[in-house]
Amino acid sequence: MEETPFLQRWGPPVFIVLMIIIGLLLIYRTIAGSDMATVKRASLTMGTYEQVTQLVPLGCPTGDDTRLCDYYIASSSYSVFPSSSVYDYVSDGILPLVIKAGARLVELDVYADENNKPVVGLKNETMGYDYAKNSVSFESCCVSIANTAFNKVETKTASDPFVLSLMFHTNKRDVMEACSEILKQTLGGYFLPSKYAYEGQGTLDLASEPICNLAGKLVIVSGPEVKSVPVMHELVNLSWGSSNLRRLSFMNASQPYDHEELIDSNRKAITMVIPDPDPDLKNSNPTVLFGYGCQWIMMNYGSLDAMMEIYIGKFQQGSVLLKPSYLRYKPVVYKKPALPPPEHSFQPMAATSPIYDHNPKTGDKSIVF
């Protein structure tokens, strides 16, 4: 088959142009997915928070014995995502931006990669697909947190307690053991004293601990699966497998079977609220959850939406906020009842008549003749 004059004349230039376009698309995809580009996109969103907030640390001593459960804490979910879109690139470089924006609780979703190394990302394990196009090493995330969360030059609220929530999506022992070693090497200087290890040794209730005892320290929370790995369990200070920390989805927390029970529980314990598993990573309205006294309401800082505007408005001047007094526990004090007047007493009284005499003190009874 002979080539047409058109192909003879324009075939090679068209082919070259197509190759150039394909090459540019590949270069763009590489650049867009690079760590630097991902962080740059996130910084545009996070920079907005810094413009509208005037964060100050809690300040200890507080002058009272207010406890950890008495405070709302600005909390972050999807902490390595740059936006509200799934199927995006993630980066450990987003963690410093989230922390500087005010978050004092960060959750990391931990998985095992093909080499059984701990990585952070986000997957739908039920459906078997990834929400993120990549993953980042658990170690790099811990380094980012260590360099930012307690750095008073970088972070205005560095002296406040910092909560690291670890959601393990693997039960592999070697992966959890690797996580414990990484935590010791990167964040060990900020651990709580040993009496708080193993979820408080079964005797300490961290939710009721005076908050100033936790100032400038790292609080590690996780699920019941860590109990099977002693070296990881040792580092966990609070677990949602215990009775003093609940982990509820937004739907379950905002529409509880008994909201009065939830309010009363939050006076002595802590509720952490995680986003519902939606197709996107946009935020839900936290207002009703604040009203129920839920302390750790986790939001996606990468999604600059109307619900996040409400949330940032709540934490505009601080990352750790005291709950209203009516949502905090107050011991019931019983007054000693006053004795009634003697004339109102129901005790037996002396009765004397012309024919009968009764002395209640001696029990003597006699008939008068």
C-alpha positions, 0 to 999 in steps of 0.5 A: 500500500502506497503512502498518500502525499499527505502522510509523506509530507506531514507524517514525520512532523505529526509523529514528532509533535505527538511524542513531544506532547506525550513526553510533556504529559509524562513530565507534568504527571511526574512533577505534579506527583512529586513531593515538592508539588504536593506540599506546595499545593497543601501549603496554599490551603494551610496558609489560610488557617495561619492568616485567620488564627491567633493561636496561643498555648494553654498555659500551665499551671491553669490554676485548677485541676482541669483534666484531659477530658475537660478539653477540646483538642484540635484534631486532624484526620487524613493528615498526609493528604493535601486536599479533599480529593481521593486518589491524590498524592500524599506526603509527610511534608504536609504534617508540619503544615497541619501542626502549624495550622493548630492541630494537636492531635494527628492520626496516621493510618499505618499499613505494611508495604510489600517489604513488611515496612510500616508505611502511611497512606489510606486504603479501602480494605473492604473494596480493595483499592487505594485512596492515595496514589502513593504511601510514605514511610512511617519513619519520615512521618515521625521525624516530621512530627518530632521536628515540628510539634514540640518546636517552639520556634516553628509552632506557637502551641508547642507547649500543649500536649500532643496526641498521636493516634495510630490506626493500624491496618495490619496485625503483622508483629514485625511491622508493629515492632518496627513502629515501636522502635521508630517511635523510640528513636524519633519521639522518645524524648517526649514520651510520658513517664513509665507509669503511663505505659501500657495504657496506664498500667491498668491503674491510671486513667489518663482521661482524668489526668490533670492536663498540665501534667501532660504539657509538652508531652506526647500522648500515644493512643491506638486500638486493642490490636497492640496488646498482642505486641508488648513492645508496641503496647508499652508505648500506648497511653490510651486505647479505644479498646478501653472504657475511658476512650471511645472511637465513633464515626461521625454518624454514630456520634452525631446521632447517638441512641442516647445523647444524654448518655454520651454527654454524661460519658464525656464528662469523665471519658473521651470520645474521638470522632472519625470521619465517615467513609465517604467517597471524598474527604470533605468535612462534616458539621462538628457543631452538634459534636461540640454540644455533646462534649466530644473532645477529639473531633477529627477533621481533614485540614486539607479540605478548606470547606464551610465545615472547616471554617466552623471548626477553625472558628472554634479553635481560632485562639488556641488548639486546646480549649476548656469545655463549658462548665455544664459539660464538665464533671462536677463532684456531687457534694452532699451537705450534712442534714441539720437535726430537727428541732426537739419538738419535732422529734419522733422519739418516744416521749414521757407520758404522765396521766392521773392513772399512768406514768411512762418513762421512755429513758428507763422503760419503767411503766406504772399504774398510779393508784 
